[in-house]
């Protein structure tokens, strides 16, 4: 995660500098405004990641309180709050917005076609329509991707190789973050390997403590 945050900081820097240069203004002469839309809960781990993100930006010369303003908006794990937070954040017209991939990135995509958006660890950003392709994102969104659909079969294959007698695999997923066809692809891959997949929906962190994973 730390490497993803550093990569995002670099992307944010490039986008912000591009905006400032387009206006023929040097960073020292203008404060950059960066919005951060966080759909999850502000857990200690999340706060630590924010601290690392600030450190990465600071190492690049962007220091909060000097030439940088960070505007945090957190949904606290409530999907119903995301659209209101998106509208409020877009209204402030930041230079760039950082958000995890998924519903928040798609909501920002619909809300603005001009504000640069950097997403982190988006689930298959091409298939989800966040970017046109990895080499040429197009539009105003860019970022880092994870869990590409073409790798699903390979992951199951590696598990099968490691545990030849494997017959059942529990798949923990958030249906608000993963498209339904992702589940279909996983089932098809599992069927080809003779592995039954048991899908367990987890939408909020506290649901882990409630169990629900089949034995």
Buried (B, 14 or more C-beta within 10 A) or exposed (E): EEEBBBBBBBBBBBBBBEBBEEEEEEBEEBBBBBBBBBBBBBEEEEEEBBEBBBBBBBEBEBEEEEBBBBBEBBBEBEBEBBBEBBEEBBEEEBBBBBBBBBBBBBBBBEBBEEBBBBBBBBBBBBBBBBBEEEEEBEBBBBBBBEBBBEEBBEEBBEBBEEEEEBEEBBBEBBEEBBBEEBBEBBBEBBEEBEBEBEBBEBEBEEBEEEEEEEE
